[in-house]
Every structure is written in C-alpha cells, then in structure tokens.
Amino acid sequence: MAEFKYEIVKSFGTVSDNDNGWVKEVNLISWNESEPVYDIRAWKEDHEKLGKGITLTESQIKNLKELLNKMDI
C-alpha cells in the first residue's frame, strides 16, 4: 500500500465520539502536500489511524452549508 502524508491545517470540531476511541471530526487537511480540503472522517484519538471519510473543496462545503441551512431539523 502506498504511503501518504497529511497535515491537519485547522480543526473545526468533533461531530461525535464513541467508547472505542474513534472520533468523527471536521478538519481542513492537506493530503500529500496538496491544497487543503475540508474533511469529515473518523480518527483514532491520537490521529495515527483514520477511517473512511469525505473530502470537500471550499465550493462544495459552501454548497453543503447552504443545503443544511435549508433543512428543517
């Protein structure tokens, strides 16, 4: 499996956590020294292991924010 690098540029907060040490977070992350993207995924508390997630560009996160603001929840 190929190595990859990441840098958490900014952490926005925690969406949820569970008893086994995994925390779902929203972060701005640079993957392999690329332009940072918004990222929602589960991490082990030490950020050494990561789960599946979704990455969004600035334009996509703005669109998502607009959609969430329209939802009646």
PQR file with spaces between the fields and no chain letter, atoms N, CA, C, O and H, PARSE charges and radii, in Angstrom:
ATOM       1  N    MET     1       0.839   -1.171    0.000 -0.4000 1.5000
ATOM       2  CA   MET     1       0.000    0.000    0.000 -0.0000 2.0000
ATOM       3  C    MET     1       0.890    1.242    0.000  0.5500 1.7000
ATOM       4  O    MET     1       1.877    1.305    0.732 -0.5500 1.4000
ATOM       5  N    ALA     2       0.540    2.211   -0.811 -0.4000 1.5000
ATOM       6  CA   ALA     2       1.347    3.418   -0.945 -0.0000 2.0000
ATOM       7  C    ALA     2       1.256    4.285    0.308  0.5500 1.7000
ATOM       8  O    ALA     2       0.195    4.397    0.923 -0.5500 1.4000
ATOM       9  H    ALA     2      -0.262    2.160   -1.406  0.4000 1.0000
ATOM      10  N    GLU     3       2.383    4.895    0.678 -0.4000 1.5000
ATOM      11  CA   GLU     3       2.412    5.832    1.798 -0.0000 2.0000
ATOM      12  C    GLU     3       1.731    7.125    1.377  0.5500 1.7000
ATOM      13  O    GLU     3       1.794    7.522    0.214 -0.5500 1.4000
ATOM      14  H    GLU     3       3.245    4.803    0.179  0.4000 1.0000
ATOM      15  N    PHE     4       1.093    7.764    2.314 -0.4000 1.5000
ATOM      16  CA   PHE     4       0.560    9.089    2.050 -0.0000 2.0000
ATOM      17  C    PHE     4       0.812    9.955    3.277  0.5500 1.7000
ATOM      18  O    PHE     4       0.945    9.466    4.399 -0.5500 1.4000
ATOM      19  H    PHE     4       1.042    7.442    3.259  0.4000 1.0000
ATOM      20  N    LYS     5       0.873   11.254    3.025 -0.4000 1.5000
ATOM      21  CA   LYS     5       1.123   12.198    4.103 -0.0000 2.0000
ATOM      22  C    LYS     5      -0.100   13.093    4.248  0.5500 1.7000
ATOM      23  O    LYS     5      -0.825   13.352    3.288 -0.5500 1.4000
ATOM      24  H    LYS     5       0.765   11.652    2.114  0.4000 1.0000
ATOM      25  N    TYR     6      -0.305   13.551    5.462 -0.4000 1.5000
ATOM      26  CA   TYR     6      -1.381   14.509    5.686 -0.0000 2.0000
ATOM      27  C    TYR     6      -0.977   15.482    6.782  0.5500 1.7000
ATOM      28  O    TYR     6      -0.189   15.159    7.671 -0.5500 1.4000
ATOM      29  H    TYR     6       0.284   13.341    6.243  0.4000 1.0000
ATOM      30  N    GLU     7      -1.536   16.670    6.694 -0.4000 1.5000
ATOM      31  CA   GLU     7      -1.335   17.681    7.721 -0.0000 2.0000
ATOM      32  C    GLU     7      -2.694   18.292    8.039  0.5500 1.7000
ATOM      33  O    GLU     7      -3.368   18.816    7.152 -0.5500 1.4000
ATOM      34  H    GLU     7      -2.176   16.932    5.972  0.4000 1.0000
ATOM      35  N    ILE     8      -3.090   18.225    9.290 -0.4000 1.5000
ATOM      36  CA   ILE     8      -4.322   18.878    9.709 -0.0000 2.0000
ATOM      37  C    ILE     8      -4.006   20.363    9.871  0.5500 1.7000
ATOM      38  O    ILE     8      -3.344   20.773   10.824 -0.5500 1.4000
ATOM      39  H    ILE     8      -2.542   17.799   10.010  0.4000 1.0000
ATOM      40  N    VAL     9      -4.490   21.152    8.927 -0.4000 1.5000
ATOM      41  CA   VAL     9      -4.210   22.579    8.893 -0.0000 2.0000
ATOM      42  C    VAL     9      -5.055   23.311    9.940  0.5500 1.7000
ATOM      43  O    VAL     9      -4.570   24.209   10.627 -0.5500 1.4000
ATOM      44  H    VAL     9      -5.028   20.819    8.152  0.4000 1.0000
ATOM      45  N    LYS    10      -6.334   22.909   10.049 -0.4000 1.5000
ATOM      46  CA   LYS    10      -7.237   23.542   11.015 -0.0000 2.0000
ATOM      47  C    LYS    10      -8.284   22.521   11.423  0.5500 1.7000
ATOM      48  O    LYS    10      -8.822   21.799   10.583 -0.5500 1.4000
ATOM      49  H    LYS    10      -6.728   22.180    9.491  0.4000 1.0000
ATOM      50  N    SER    11      -8.565   22.465   12.698 -0.4000 1.5000
ATOM      51  CA   SER    11      -9.611   21.593   13.221 -0.0000 2.0000
ATOM      52  C    SER    11     -10.826   22.447   13.558  0.5500 1.7000
ATOM      53  O    SER    11     -10.712   23.455   14.255 -0.5500 1.4000
ATOM      54  H    SER    11      -8.128   23.051   13.380  0.4000 1.0000
ATOM      55  N    PHE    12     -11.999   22.034   13.055 -0.4000 1.5000
ATOM      56  CA   PHE    12     -13.229   22.788   13.300 -0.0000 2.0000
ATOM      57  C    PHE    12     -14.040   22.211   14.447  0.5500 1.7000
ATOM      58  O    PHE    12     -14.858   22.912   15.043 -0.5500 1.4000
ATOM      59  H    PHE    12     -12.092   21.215   12.488  0.4000 1.0000
ATOM      60  N    GLY    13     -13.821   20.935   14.763 -0.4000 1.5000
ATOM      61  CA   GLY    13     -14.529   20.370   15.898 -0.0000 2.0000
ATOM      62  C    GLY    13     -14.911   18.919   15.706  0.5500 1.7000
ATOM      63  O    GLY    13     -14.636   18.302   14.677 -0.5500 1.4000
ATOM      64  H    GLY    13     -13.157   20.366   14.279  0.4000 1.0000
ATOM      65  N    THR    14     -15.559   18.396   16.739 -0.4000 1.5000
ATOM      66  CA   THR    14     -15.958   16.997   16.796 -0.0000 2.0000
ATOM      67  C    THR    14     -17.439   16.866   16.506  0.5500 1.7000
ATOM      68  O    THR    14     -18.255   17.592   17.072 -0.5500 1.4000
ATOM      69  H    THR    14     -15.782   18.898   17.575  0.4000 1.0000
ATOM      70  N    VAL    15     -17.788   15.937   15.621 -0.4000 1.5000
ATOM      71  CA   VAL    15     -19.184   15.628   15.320 -0.0000 2.0000
ATOM      72  C    VAL    15     -19.703   14.613   16.327  0.5500 1.7000
ATOM      73  O    VAL    15     -20.814   14.749   16.840 -0.5500 1.4000
ATOM      74  H    VAL    15     -17.125   15.347   15.160  0.4000 1.0000
ATOM      75  N    SER    16     -18.893   13.594   16.609 -0.4000 1.5000
ATOM      76  CA   SER    16     -19.277   12.562   17.573 -0.0000 2.0000
ATOM      77  C    SER    16     -18.035   11.802   18.013  0.5500 1.7000
ATOM      78  O    SER    16     -16.982   11.869   17.379 -0.5500 1.4000
ATOM      79  H    SER    16     -17.990   13.484   16.193  0.4000 1.0000
ATOM      80  N    ASP    17     -18.187   11.078   19.118 -0.4000 1.5000
ATOM      81  CA   ASP    17     -17.134   10.171   19.558 -0.0000 2.0000
ATOM      82  C    ASP    17     -17.792    8.936   20.142  0.5500 1.7000
ATOM      83  O    ASP    17     -18.984    8.941   20.451 -0.5500 1.4000
ATOM      84  H    ASP    17     -19.043   11.024   19.633  0.4000 1.0000
ATOM      85  N    ASN    18     -17.007    7.880   20.291 -0.4000 1.5000
ATOM      86  CA   ASN    18     -17.568    6.659   20.850 -0.0000 2.0000
ATOM      87  C    ASN    18     -16.612    6.050   21.864  0.5500 1.7000
ATOM      88  O    ASN    18     -15.498    6.539   22.050 -0.5500 1.4000
ATOM      89  H    ASN    18     -16.039    7.876   20.040  0.4000 1.0000
ATOM      90  N    ASP    19     -17.044    4.995   22.509 -0.4000 1.5000
ATOM      91  CA   ASP    19     -16.287    4.396   23.610 -0.0000 2.0000
ATOM      92  C    ASP    19     -15.012    3.688   23.181  0.5500 1.7000
ATOM      93  O    ASP    19     -14.147    3.430   24.018 -0.5500 1.4000
ATOM      94  H    ASP    19     -17.949    4.597   22.358  0.4000 1.0000
ATOM      95  N    ASN    20     -14.872    3.364   21.886 -0.4000 1.5000
ATOM      96  CA   ASN    20     -13.671    2.634   21.464 -0.0000 2.0000
ATOM      97  C    ASN    20     -12.549    3.552   20.984  0.5500 1.7000
ATOM      98  O    ASN    20     -11.584    3.083   20.382 -0.5500 1.4000
ATOM      99  H    ASN    20     -15.575    3.574   21.207  0.4000 1.0000
ATOM     100  N    GLY    21     -12.665    4.857   21.245 -0.4000 1.5000
ATOM     101  CA   GLY    21     -11.565    5.774   20.954 -0.0000 2.0000
ATOM     102  C    GLY    21     -11.578    6.419   19.581  0.5500 1.7000
ATOM     103  O    GLY    21     -10.623    7.109   19.224 -0.5500 1.4000
ATOM     104  H    GLY    21     -13.449    5.238   21.734  0.4000 1.0000
ATOM     105  N    TRP    22     -12.634    6.214   18.799 -0.4000 1.5000
ATOM     106  CA   TRP    22     -12.740    6.849   17.493 -0.0000 2.0000
ATOM     107  C    TRP    22     -13.574    8.114   17.614  0.5500 1.7000
ATOM     108  O    TRP    22     -14.598    8.134   18.297 -0.5500 1.4000
ATOM     109  H    TRP    22     -13.409    5.654   19.090  0.4000 1.0000
ATOM     110  N    VAL    23     -13.120    9.180   16.936 -0.4000 1.5000
ATOM     111  CA   VAL    23     -13.774   10.481   16.989 -0.0000 2.0000
ATOM     112  C    VAL    23     -14.030   10.958   15.563  0.5500 1.7000
ATOM     113  O    VAL    23     -13.112   10.998   14.744 -0.5500 1.4000
ATOM     114  H    VAL    23     -12.289    9.164   16.381  0.4000 1.0000
ATOM     115  N    LYS    24     -15.279   11.319   15.268 -0.4000 1.5000
ATOM     116  CA   LYS    24     -15.598   11.875   13.946 -0.0000 2.0000
ATOM     117  C    LYS    24     -15.394   13.378   14.023  0.5500 1.7000
ATOM     118  O    LYS    24     -15.982   14.051   14.868 -0.5500 1.4000
ATOM     119  H    LYS    24     -16.024   11.287   15.934  0.4000 1.0000
ATOM     120  N    GLU    25     -14.549   13.904   13.126 -0.4000 1.5000
ATOM     121  CA   GLU    25     -14.151   15.311   13.165 -0.0000 2.0000
ATOM     122  C    GLU    25     -14.337   15.987   11.813  0.5500 1.7000
ATOM     123  O    GLU    25     -14.417   15.337   10.771 -0.5500 1.4000
ATOM     124  H    GLU    25     -14.070   13.357   12.439  0.4000 1.0000
ATOM     125  N    VAL    26     -14.404   17.313   11.867 -0.4000 1.5000
ATOM     126  CA   VAL    26     -14.366   18.148   10.669 -0.0000 2.0000
ATOM     127  C    VAL    26     -13.064   18.924   10.726  0.5500 1.7000
ATOM     128  O    VAL    26     -12.809   19.658   11.681 -0.5500 1.4000
ATOM     129  H    VAL    26     -14.339   17.841   12.714  0.4000 1.0000
ATOM     130  N    ASN    27     -12.240   18.758    9.698 -0.4000 1.5000
ATOM     131  CA   ASN    27     -10.920   19.392    9.641 -0.0000 2.0000
ATOM     132  C    ASN    27     -10.645   19.944    8.251  0.5500 1.7000
ATOM     133  O    ASN    27     -11.297   19.567    7.277 -0.5500 1.4000
ATOM     134  H    ASN    27     -12.448   18.162    8.922  0.4000 1.0000
ATOM     135  N    LEU    28      -9.680   20.832    8.177 -0.4000 1.5000
ATOM     136  CA   LEU    28      -9.100   21.271    6.913 -0.0000 2.0000
ATOM     137  C    LEU    28      -7.760   20.550    6.820  0.5500 1.7000
ATOM     138  O    LEU    28      -6.883   20.743    7.662 -0.5500 1.4000
ATOM     139  H    LEU    28      -9.151   21.137    8.969  0.4000 1.0000
ATOM     140  N    ILE    29      -7.608   19.715    5.791 -0.4000 1.5000
ATOM     141  CA   ILE    29      -6.440   18.832    5.706 -0.0000 2.0000
ATOM     142  C    ILE    29      -5.757   18.970    4.349  0.5500 1.7000
ATOM     143  O    ILE    29      -6.406   19.070    3.308 -0.5500 1.4000
ATOM     144  H    ILE    29      -8.321   19.558    5.107  0.4000 1.0000
ATOM     145  N    SER    30      -4.432   18.970    4.398 -0.4000 1.5000
ATOM     146  CA   SER    30      -3.621   18.888    3.188 -0.0000 2.0000
ATOM     147  C    SER    30      -3.164   17.438    3.043  0.5500 1.7000
ATOM     148  O    SER    30      -2.433   16.926    3.891 -0.5500 1.4000
ATOM     149  H    SER    30      -3.906   18.888    5.245  0.4000 1.0000
ATOM     150  N    TRP    31      -3.591   16.785    1.977 -0.4000 1.5000
ATOM     151  CA   TRP    31      -3.202   15.402    1.691 -0.0000 2.0000
ATOM     152  C    TRP    31      -2.042   15.412    0.710  0.5500 1.7000
ATOM     153  O    TRP    31      -2.141   16.020   -0.355 -0.5500 1.4000
ATOM     154  H    TRP    31      -4.185   17.200    1.288  0.4000 1.0000
ATOM     155  N    ASN    32      -0.951   14.753    1.050 -0.4000 1.5000
ATOM     156  CA   ASN    32       0.224   14.663    0.173 -0.0000 2.0000
ATOM     157  C    ASN    32       0.683   16.032   -0.319  0.5500 1.7000
ATOM     158  O    ASN    32       1.024   16.206   -1.489 -0.5500 1.4000
ATOM     159  H    ASN    32      -0.871   14.258    1.916  0.4000 1.0000
ATOM     160  N    GLU    33       0.684   16.996    0.596 -0.4000 1.5000
ATOM     161  CA   GLU    33       1.157   18.358    0.327 -0.0000 2.0000
ATOM     162  C    GLU    33       0.349   19.081   -0.739  0.5500 1.7000
ATOM     163  O    GLU    33       0.852   20.010   -1.371 -0.5500 1.4000
ATOM     164  H    GLU    33       0.407   16.855    1.546  0.4000 1.0000
ATOM     165  N    SER    34      -0.900   18.667   -0.948 -0.4000 1.5000
ATOM     166  CA   SER    34      -1.794   19.330   -1.904 -0.0000 2.0000
ATOM     167  C    SER    34      -2.541   20.466   -1.220  0.5500 1.7000
ATOM     168  O    SER    34      -2.434   20.660   -0.009 -0.5500 1.4000
ATOM     169  H    SER    34      -1.309   17.913   -0.434  0.4000 1.0000
ATOM     170  N    GLU    35      -3.298   21.210   -2.016 -0.4000 1.5000
ATOM     171  CA   GLU    35      -4.144   22.276   -1.489 -0.0000 2.0000
ATOM     172  C    GLU    35      -5.084   21.688   -0.440  0.5500 1.7000
ATOM     173  O    GLU    35      -5.700   20.651   -0.688 -0.5500 1.4000
ATOM     174  H    GLU    35      -3.385   21.053   -2.999  0.4000 1.0000
ATOM     175  N    PRO    36      -5.211   22.327    0.727 -0.5600 1.5000
ATOM     176  CA   PRO    36      -6.080   21.778    1.772  0.2800 2.0000
ATOM     177  C    PRO    36      -7.538   21.675    1.333  0.5500 1.7000
ATOM     178  O    PRO    36      -8.031   22.504    0.569 -0.5500 1.4000
ATOM     179  N    VAL    37      -8.214   20.645    1.830 -0.4000 1.5000
ATOM     180  CA   VAL    37      -9.632   20.412    1.567 -0.0000 2.0000
ATOM     181  C    VAL    37     -10.336   20.188    2.903  0.5500 1.7000
ATOM     182  O    VAL    37      -9.710   19.827    3.900 -0.5500 1.4000
ATOM     183  H    VAL    37      -7.813   19.972    2.450  0.4000 1.0000
ATOM     184  N    TYR    38     -11.628   20.406    2.903 -0.4000 1.5000
ATOM     185  CA   TYR    38     -12.434   20.136    4.091 -0.0000 2.0000
ATOM     186  C    TYR    38     -12.658   18.640    4.166  0.5500 1.7000
ATOM     187  O    TYR    38     -12.896   17.988    3.149 -0.5500 1.4000
ATOM     188  H    TYR    38     -12.137   20.700    2.093  0.4000 1.0000
ATOM     189  N    ASP    39     -12.584   18.099    5.359 -0.4000 1.5000
ATOM     190  CA   ASP    39     -12.568   16.657    5.538 -0.0000 2.0000
ATOM     191  C    ASP    39     -13.444   16.274    6.729  0.5500 1.7000
ATOM     192  O    ASP    39     -13.326   16.847    7.812 -0.5500 1.4000
ATOM     193  H    ASP    39     -12.391   18.628    6.185  0.4000 1.0000
ATOM     194  N    ILE    40     -14.321   15.303    6.512 -0.4000 1.5000
ATOM     195  CA   ILE    40     -15.148   14.753    7.588 -0.0000 2.0000
ATOM     196  C    ILE    40     -14.844   13.271    7.651  0.5500 1.7000
ATOM     197  O    ILE    40     -15.108   12.539    6.697 -0.5500 1.4000
ATOM     198  H    ILE    40     -14.417   14.837    5.633  0.4000 1.0000
ATOM     199  N    ARG    41     -14.284   12.818    8.780 -0.4000 1.5000
ATOM     200  CA   ARG    41     -13.950   11.405    8.918 -0.0000 2.0000
ATOM     201  C    ARG    41     -13.705   11.043   10.371  0.5500 1.7000
ATOM     202  O    ARG    41     -13.578   11.912   11.234 -0.5500 1.4000
ATOM     203  H    ARG    41     -14.069   13.412    9.555  0.4000 1.0000
ATOM     204  N    ALA    42     -13.642    9.741   10.625 -0.4000 1.5000
ATOM     205  CA   ALA    42     -13.346    9.229   11.961 -0.0000 2.0000
ATOM     206  C    ALA    42     -11.845    9.046   12.104  0.5500 1.7000
ATOM     207  O    ALA    42     -11.166    8.582   11.188 -0.5500 1.4000
ATOM     208  H    ALA    42     -13.746    9.035    9.924  0.4000 1.0000
ATOM     209  N    TRP    43     -11.346    9.418   13.270 -0.4000 1.5000
ATOM     210  CA   TRP    43      -9.932    9.298   13.613 -0.0000 2.0000
ATOM     211  C    TRP    43      -9.807    8.605   14.956  0.5500 1.7000
ATOM     212  O    TRP    43     -10.673    8.744   15.819 -0.5500 1.4000
ATOM     213  H    TRP    43     -11.897    9.795   14.014  0.4000 1.0000
ATOM     214  N    LYS    44      -8.719    7.853   15.131 -0.4000 1.5000
ATOM     215  CA   LYS    44      -8.344    7.439   16.467 -0.0000 2.0000
ATOM     216  C    LYS    44      -7.927    8.705   17.190  0.5500 1.7000
ATOM     217  O    LYS    44      -7.470    9.651   16.548 -0.5500 1.4000
ATOM     218  H    LYS    44      -8.015    7.740   14.429  0.4000 1.0000
ATOM     219  N    GLU    45      -8.069    8.751   18.491 -0.4000 1.5000
ATOM     220  CA   GLU    45      -7.822    9.981   19.247 -0.0000 2.0000
ATOM     221  C    GLU    45      -6.439   10.576   19.016  0.5500 1.7000
ATOM     222  O    GLU    45      -6.277   11.792   19.116 -0.5500 1.4000
ATOM     223  H    GLU    45      -8.440    7.983   19.013  0.4000 1.0000
ATOM     224  N    ASP    46      -5.449    9.763   18.715 -0.4000 1.5000
ATOM     225  CA   ASP    46      -4.083   10.258   18.502 -0.0000 2.0000
ATOM     226  C    ASP    46      -3.809   10.686   17.054  0.5500 1.7000
ATOM     227  O    ASP    46      -2.698   11.108   16.736 -0.5500 1.4000
ATOM     228  H    ASP    46      -5.580    8.775   18.634  0.4000 1.0000
ATOM     229  N    HIS    47      -4.808   10.581   16.184 -0.4000 1.5000
ATOM     230  CA   HIS    47      -4.705   10.919   14.757 -0.0000 2.0000
ATOM     231  C    HIS    47      -3.702   10.050   14.000  0.5500 1.7000
ATOM     232  O    HIS    47      -3.242   10.438   12.926 -0.5500 1.4000
ATOM     233  H    HIS    47      -5.711   10.238   16.442  0.4000 1.0000
ATOM     234  N    GLU    48      -3.359    8.887   14.538 -0.4000 1.5000
ATOM     235  CA   GLU    48      -2.440    7.975   13.850 -0.0000 2.0000
ATOM     236  C    GLU    48      -3.192    7.014   12.932  0.5500 1.7000
ATOM     237  O    GLU    48      -2.618    6.500   11.972 -0.5500 1.4000
ATOM     238  H    GLU    48      -3.733    8.572   15.410  0.4000 1.0000
ATOM     239  N    LYS    49      -4.471    6.765   13.217 -0.4000 1.5000
ATOM     240  CA   LYS    49      -5.297    5.908   12.371 -0.0000 2.0000
ATOM     241  C    LYS    49      -6.512    6.701   11.933  0.5500 1.7000
ATOM     242  O    LYS    49      -7.040    7.519   12.686 -0.5500 1.4000
ATOM     243  H    LYS    49      -4.937    7.182   13.997  0.4000 1.0000
ATOM     244  N    LEU    50      -6.953    6.450   10.695 -0.4000 1.5000
ATOM     245  CA   LEU    50      -8.105    7.161   10.187 -0.0000 2.0000
ATOM     246  C    LEU    50      -9.052    6.200    9.493  0.5500 1.7000
ATOM     247  O    LEU    50      -8.638    5.178    8.946 -0.5500 1.4000
ATOM     248  H    LEU    50      -6.524    5.786   10.083  0.4000 1.0000
ATOM     249  N    GLY    51     -10.322    6.546    9.527 -0.4000 1.5000
ATOM     250  CA   GLY    51     -11.351    5.756    8.875 -0.0000 2.0000
ATOM     251  C    GLY    51     -11.737    6.378    7.548  0.5500 1.7000
ATOM     252  O    GLY    51     -11.146    7.361    7.101 -0.5500 1.4000
ATOM     253  H    GLY    51     -10.657    7.376    9.972  0.4000 1.0000
ATOM     254  N    LYS    52     -12.748    5.777    6.929 -0.4000 1.5000
ATOM     255  CA   LYS    52     -13.253    6.336    5.679 -0.0000 2.0000
ATOM     256  C    LYS    52     -13.887    7.685    5.954  0.5500 1.7000
ATOM     257  O    LYS    52     -14.423    7.934    7.034 -0.5500 1.4000
ATOM     258  H    LYS    52     -13.228    4.979    7.293  0.4000 1.0000
ATOM     259  N    GLY    53     -13.815    8.545    4.962 -0.4000 1.5000
ATOM     260  CA   GLY    53     -14.371    9.876    5.145 -0.0000 2.0000
ATOM     261  C    GLY    53     -14.736   10.497    3.819  0.5500 1.7000
ATOM     262  O    GLY    53     -14.748    9.835    2.782 -0.5500 1.4000
ATOM     263  H    GLY    53     -13.379    8.343    4.085  0.4000 1.0000
ATOM     264  N    ILE    54     -15.027   11.760    3.872 -0.4000 1.5000
ATOM     265  CA   ILE    54     -15.378   12.524    2.681 -0.0000 2.0000
ATOM     266  C    ILE    54     -14.558   13.812    2.686  0.5500 1.7000
ATOM     267  O    ILE    54     -14.392   14.449    3.726 -0.5500 1.4000
ATOM     268  H    ILE    54     -15.017   12.298    4.715  0.4000 1.0000
ATOM     269  N    THR    55     -14.052   14.184    1.522 -0.4000 1.5000
ATOM     270  CA   THR    55     -13.337   15.452    1.386 -0.0000 2.0000
ATOM     271  C    THR    55     -14.135   16.354    0.461  0.5500 1.7000
ATOM     272  O    THR    55     -14.742   15.895   -0.507 -0.5500 1.4000
ATOM     273  H    THR    55     -14.187   13.667    0.678  0.4000 1.0000
ATOM     274  N    LEU    56     -14.126   17.645    0.772 -0.4000 1.5000
ATOM     275  CA   LEU    56     -14.896   18.627    0.012 -0.0000 2.0000
ATOM     276  C    LEU    56     -14.040   19.855   -0.253  0.5500 1.7000
ATOM     277  O    LEU    56     -13.286   20.292    0.616 -0.5500 1.4000
ATOM     278  H    LEU    56     -13.633   18.018    1.558  0.4000 1.0000
ATOM     279  N    THR    57     -14.156   20.405   -1.442 -0.4000 1.5000
ATOM     280  CA   THR    57     -13.492   21.668   -1.758 -0.0000 2.0000
ATOM     281  C    THR    57     -14.227   22.803   -1.048  0.5500 1.7000
ATOM     282  O    THR    57     -15.290   22.586   -0.466 -0.5500 1.4000
ATOM     283  H    THR    57     -14.768   20.050   -2.149  0.4000 1.0000
ATOM     284  N    GLU    58     -13.676   23.990   -1.093 -0.4000 1.5000
ATOM     285  CA   GLU    58     -14.336   25.138   -0.469 -0.0000 2.0000
ATOM     286  C    GLU    58     -15.713   25.375   -1.083  0.5500 1.7000
ATOM     287  O    GLU    58     -16.678   25.649   -0.370 -0.5500 1.4000
ATOM     288  H    GLU    58     -12.813   24.166   -1.566  0.4000 1.0000
ATOM     289  N    SER    59     -15.799   25.270   -2.401 -0.4000 1.5000
ATOM     290  CA   SER    59     -17.082   25.446   -3.090 -0.0000 2.0000
ATOM     291  C    SER    59     -18.094   24.388   -2.653  0.5500 1.7000
ATOM     292  O    SER    59     -19.262   24.703   -2.428 -0.5500 1.4000
ATOM     293  H    SER    59     -15.016   25.048   -2.981  0.4000 1.0000
ATOM     294  N    GLN    60     -17.656   23.150   -2.534 -0.4000 1.5000
ATOM     295  CA   GLN    60     -18.551   22.071   -2.127 -0.0000 2.0000
ATOM     296  C    GLN    60     -19.018   22.230   -0.688  0.5500 1.7000
ATOM     297  O    GLN    60     -20.183   21.968   -0.390 -0.5500 1.4000
ATOM     298  H    GLN    60     -16.707   22.893   -2.717  0.4000 1.0000
ATOM     299  N    ILE    61     -18.134   22.652    0.208 -0.4000 1.5000
ATOM     300  CA   ILE    61     -18.536   22.819    1.612 -0.0000 2.0000
ATOM     301  C    ILE    61     -19.512   23.987    1.747  0.5500 1.7000
ATOM     302  O    ILE    61     -20.411   23.949    2.588 -0.5500 1.4000
ATOM     303  H    ILE    61     -17.188   22.865   -0.034  0.4000 1.0000
ATOM     304  N    LYS    62     -19.342   25.018    0.930 -0.4000 1.5000
ATOM     305  CA   LYS    62     -20.302   26.127    0.935 -0.0000 2.0000
ATOM     306  C    LYS    62     -21.668   25.654    0.465  0.5500 1.7000
ATOM     307  O    LYS    62     -22.687   26.028    1.046 -0.5500 1.4000
ATOM     308  H    LYS    62     -18.612   25.050    0.247  0.4000 1.0000
ATOM     309  N    ASN    63     -21.699   24.835   -0.579 -0.4000 1.5000
ATOM     310  CA   ASN    63     -22.968   24.283   -1.061 -0.0000 2.0000
ATOM     311  C    ASN    63     -23.614   23.401   -0.007  0.5500 1.7000
ATOM     312  O    ASN    63     -24.826   23.462    0.195 -0.5500 1.4000
ATOM     313  H    ASN    63     -20.871   24.531   -1.050  0.4000 1.0000
ATOM     314  N    LEU    64     -22.821   22.585    0.664 -0.4000 1.5000
ATOM     315  CA   LEU    64     -23.338   21.725    1.723 -0.0000 2.0000
ATOM     316  C    LEU    64     -23.922   22.576    2.858  0.5500 1.7000
ATOM     317  O    LEU    64     -24.989   22.264    3.386 -0.5500 1.4000
ATOM     318  H    LEU    64     -21.836   22.535    0.500  0.4000 1.0000
ATOM     319  N    LYS    65     -23.232   23.631    3.222 -0.4000 1.5000
ATOM     320  CA   LYS    65     -23.721   24.516    4.291 -0.0000 2.0000
ATOM     321  C    LYS    65     -25.072   25.109    3.910  0.5500 1.7000
ATOM     322  O    LYS    65     -25.978   25.164    4.742 -0.5500 1.4000
ATOM     323  H    LYS    65     -22.365   23.884    2.794  0.4000 1.0000
ATOM     324  N    GLU    66     -25.217   25.553    2.668 -0.4000 1.5000
ATOM     325  CA   GLU    66     -26.495   26.101    2.204 -0.0000 2.0000
ATOM     326  C    GLU    66     -27.600   25.053    2.286  0.5500 1.7000
ATOM     327  O    GLU    66     -28.712   25.352    2.721 -0.5500 1.4000
ATOM     328  H    GLU    66     -24.481   25.509    1.993  0.4000 1.0000
ATOM     329  N    LEU    67     -27.295   23.830    1.870 -0.4000 1.5000
ATOM     330  CA   LEU    67     -28.292   22.754    1.936 -0.0000 2.0000
ATOM     331  C    LEU    67     -28.693   22.460    3.380  0.5500 1.7000
ATOM     332  O    LEU    67     -29.878   22.309    3.676 -0.5500 1.4000
ATOM     333  H    LEU    67     -26.392   23.587    1.516  0.4000 1.0000
ATOM     334  N    LEU    68     -27.713   22.379    4.276 -0.4000 1.5000
ATOM     335  CA   LEU    68     -28.019   22.105    5.683 -0.0000 2.0000
ATOM     336  C    LEU    68     -28.838   23.226    6.313  0.5500 1.7000
ATOM     337  O    LEU    68     -29.724   22.965    7.127 -0.5500 1.4000
ATOM     338  H    LEU    68     -26.751   22.501    4.035  0.4000 1.0000
ATOM     339  N    ASN    69     -28.549   24.464    5.945 -0.4000 1.5000
ATOM     340  CA   ASN    69     -29.300   25.590    6.483 -0.0000 2.0000
ATOM     341  C    ASN    69     -30.760   25.563    6.046  0.5500 1.7000
ATOM     342  O    ASN    69     -31.624   26.066    6.764 -0.5500 1.4000
ATOM     343  H    ASN    69     -27.829   24.676    5.284  0.4000 1.0000
ATOM     344  N    LYS    70     -31.050   24.989    4.889 -0.4000 1.5000
ATOM     345  CA   LYS    70     -32.427   24.890    4.374 -0.0000 2.0000
ATOM     346  C    LYS    70     -33.203   23.741    5.005  0.5500 1.7000
ATOM     347  O    LYS    70     -34.433   23.722    4.952 -0.5500 1.4000
ATOM     348  H    LYS    70     -30.348   24.580    4.306  0.4000 1.0000
ATOM     349  N    MET    71     -32.503   22.789    5.597 -0.4000 1.5000
ATOM     350  CA   MET    71     -33.175   21.619    6.163 -0.0000 2.0000
ATOM     351  C    MET    71     -33.890   21.971    7.463  0.5500 1.7000
ATOM     352  O    MET    71     -33.395   22.749    8.279 -0.5500 1.4000
ATOM     353  H    MET    71     -31.504   22.804    5.640  0.4000 1.0000
ATOM     354  N    ASP    72     -35.059   21.381    7.628 -0.4000 1.5000
ATOM     355  CA   ASP    72     -35.851   21.592    8.849 -0.0000 2.0000
ATOM     356  C    ASP    72     -35.545   20.441    9.809  0.5500 1.7000
ATOM     357  O    ASP    72     -36.275   19.451    9.864 -0.5500 1.4000
ATOM     358  H    ASP    72     -35.461   20.750    6.965  0.4000 1.0000
ATOM     359  N    ILE    73     -34.447   20.589   10.566 -0.4000 1.5000
ATOM     360  CA   ILE    73     -34.051   19.536   11.509 -0.0000 2.0000
ATOM     361  C    ILE    73     -33.903   20.090   12.902  0.5500 1.7000
ATOM     362  O    ILE    73     -33.574   19.351   13.829 -0.5500 1.4000
ATOM     363  H    ILE    73     -33.854   21.393   10.522  0.4000 1.0000
